[in-house]
Amino acid sequence: MGSGKELLILGLLCMLGKCFCDCEEGFIAEGSKCIDEDECVSNVNLCGNYSTCTNTQGSFKCQCLDGYKDTGGKITFAGDGQCKDINECTDNRDICGQGGNCSNLIGSYQCTCHSGYTNDSKSSHGHCIDINECTNNSDICGQGGNCSNLHGTYQCICHSGYTNDSKSSHGHCIDINECNEAERKAEDLCGPKGSCKNINGSYWCKCQKGYTNYGHERTPCSELDCDKGTSGPTPSLGGLADILLMMKNNCLALSNPGEVKGDGEVLLEKLFTATEAILSPGQLNNSEYVTGLLGTVENAIMLIGPQLKANSNKIETTETEAEIAVQRGKTRPTGSIHLTNENAELHTDWTTAAGTGSYSGIALAALLTYKNLETSVNRSFENLTGFEEDGVNPTFNIFSKVVSVVVSNPSTQNLSHPVKITFRHLQDKKESDEEMKMKYICAYWTEEGTWSTNGCEQESNTSTHTVCVCHHLSSFAVLMALYPIKHTFGLQMVTKIGLTISLLCLILCILTFKFCRSIQGTRTTIHLHLCICLFVADLVFLAGISQTKPVGGCRFVAAMLHYFFLGVFTWMLLEGVQLYRMVVLVFNANIRPLYLYLTGYGIPLGIVIISAIIRPYGYGTDQHCWLSLNDGLIWSFFGPVCLIIFLNVFFFIVTVWKLAQKFTSLNPDLSKLHKIKAFTVTAIAQMCILGLMWVFGAFLFQKDSLVVAYIFTLLNSLQGALVFIMHCLLSKQVRDEYTHFLSCICTPPKKRYSDFSSTNPSSTQSQGTRSGQHTGESQI
């Protein structure tokens, strides 16, 4: 029985065991249910060291701590894995960056940053980044330097006049005592008359009175002579005295240590403004004025140039254009200089500009172009000799702009290396000019006010440019020597023959108008003096138009031609006025002789006197003794001539209109009207011939005027013959006087006595007719 109970209990236990064995792995039976087993609790060492165990449904997982990993390389595992330390330094060699070293720790690492680097986080694990010392400490280099950040460090770049206070570039920038350094090296920083004063980052030269550094502290002191170059020989030239005064004041301020120095740029602008005021009214009619202006401007640039702040300076006005280059330093500058503008180029070098003598610390080179000065200097060619070819002397003309070259070299009269100047021609050489023989000449303006070629020669030329090489400096230009084509013999023959005929005809006219009593009257007086003026003008033209030497004689000839040709036109105007009065006025139609003389000779005299006062050097040129075509003086002739022709045309139109009215009126005096009509026609014809002659005369003295010269000469020759034909041969009264005069000479005495004693009625009638005609002519 007892054994039976035991068997029953054993059976029940077996049944219970069978139920437990039915739960899956990771679950346990609880009663009749299987529940999850928390393996992490039941076995605390399940995952091993450096890991955490996390229960999952029916299982668990192991996760290594930071800095560890499973032997299989995984962070999370289940089962038989094992966590071990990760060596971050070998796995990621750039984990700390280039500015730090990595040190492996158990389960971690540490970045040890180099000098100049820091961790980018508060922990030691941070990436090593560069420290910007320049922003962290703005005064790290001092006021004499600029901080430049580098990887892991910084660099102090010191300003001029400062140096690092240590041998490394990290040093604080401290001032260099240049004065002590120069004294230690036995250098003369400020010149013999200057004392060196050290200042932060630099030094300045304190000059004694009479010496200057031109306002630049580090420039050696050089002597200033304020009497040299600040006084000119021609202060009477308007505006030049202002420039000289400005230079004088500026020089005195520079040489006085206590005076406030001027601004170079402002002074330069004032200089060229004053120069423009001198040149803008027109050309300078005096060579002495030109010389004074050129020299004054060059001296002013020498004084102002060293005061300019910039190394390259350009300024332009309506009259001038300049480029100035300046170099400063303890040693002489080297290298080439190339200055250019629209009309010229300068090629030289700094060795030539600075010179070989004592060096003042400043070198200067300037190119100055005068835009309109060529008309003022298109003369004074008397010193140009040696250009005669085939017995012919050329005529000279300015063929470029006038250019001045200025350098600081005090010895400019014999340069060690020549300067090269390229000029642009005023006009391009045309293909048609190839038939004319011309030569380009490089010349300079002397202190005596003339052109010379000494020391300058032409290197090359094209149709647009000429290159000149000069061994000294001054104001330069290109001259064109023009050799005339030899057609002068035929023209001279035509001139001499034609004017001789004209003079003979005018002599006959003068004798006729003077001694022929039957035609005496106001018109005859006008014709007489018109012929006298034309006779003297033609005679002077024939004898002196080409006699350019001496200059004074040539100017006198030009003035005489100016006066008497104006006289011809003035008397022609009086004839037009007289015809107008004869037609319009019934009584007092004649003009009193005194008024005729005052008008006919006074007006031309007044014009010539005023012209001679305003443009005395415009009378006579290098080619002909006539008015200059370059300075506007020619309009003192053509202006009055054009006005006279205009007035005469007006008077003739009114005269013809009034004549037409009188011809259609009742009871016209046909005899008188026909005579006035004839007078008007001859006056108009005379005006046309004389006016047409001076249309060609306007172009007579220009180049390529050979055909014009022939036409002018022929018309000038016809003038005397025309007056003789129209006023003498075509007048019946004059012809009768000529016949009577010739009959008195050619008829034998006996024949003349019988004729005189004859009482032939026809003769008496003829004489009566002539007497009546004489009376009528005199009244007209």
Buried (B, 14 or more C-beta within 10 A) or exposed (E): EEEEEEEEEEEEEEEEEEEEEEBEEBBBBEEEEBEBBBBBEEEEEBBBEBBEBBBEEEBBBBBBBEBBBBEEEEBEBBEEBBBBBBEBBEEEEEBBBEBBEBBBBEBBBBBEBBEBBBBBEEEBBBBBBBBEBBEEEEEBBBEBBEBBBBEBBBBBEBBEBBBBBEEEBBBBBBBBBBBEBBEEEEEEBBBEBBBBBBEEBBBBBBBBEBBBBBBBEBBBBBBBEBEEBBBBBBBEBEBBBBBBBBBBBBBEBBBBEEEEBBBBBEBBBBBBBBBBBBBEEEBBBBBBBBBBBBBBBBBBBBBBBBBBEEEEBEBBBEBBBBBBBBBBEEEBBEEEBBBEBEBBBBBBBBBBBBBEEEBBBBBBBBBBBBBBBBBBBBBBBEBBEEBEEEEBBBBBBBBBBBBBBBBBBEEBEEBEEBBBBBBBBBEEBEEEBEEBBBBBBBBBBBEEBBBBBEBBEBEEBEEEBBBBBBBBBBBBBBBBBBBBEEEBEEEEEBBEEBBBBBBEBBBBBBEBBBEBEBBBBBBBBBBBBBBBBBBBBBBBBBEBBBEBEEBEBBBBBBBBBBBBBBBBBBBBBBBBBBBBBBBEEEEEBBBEEEEBEEBBBEBBEEBBEEBBEEBEBBBBBBBBBBBBBBBBBBEBBBEBBBEBBEBBBEBBEBBBEBBEEBEEEEEBEEEBBEBBBEBBEBBBEBBEBBBEBBBBBBBBBEBEBBEBBBBBBBBBBBBBBBBBBBBBBEBEBBEBBBEEEEEEEEEEEEEEEEEEEEEEEEEEEEEEEBEEBBEEBEEB
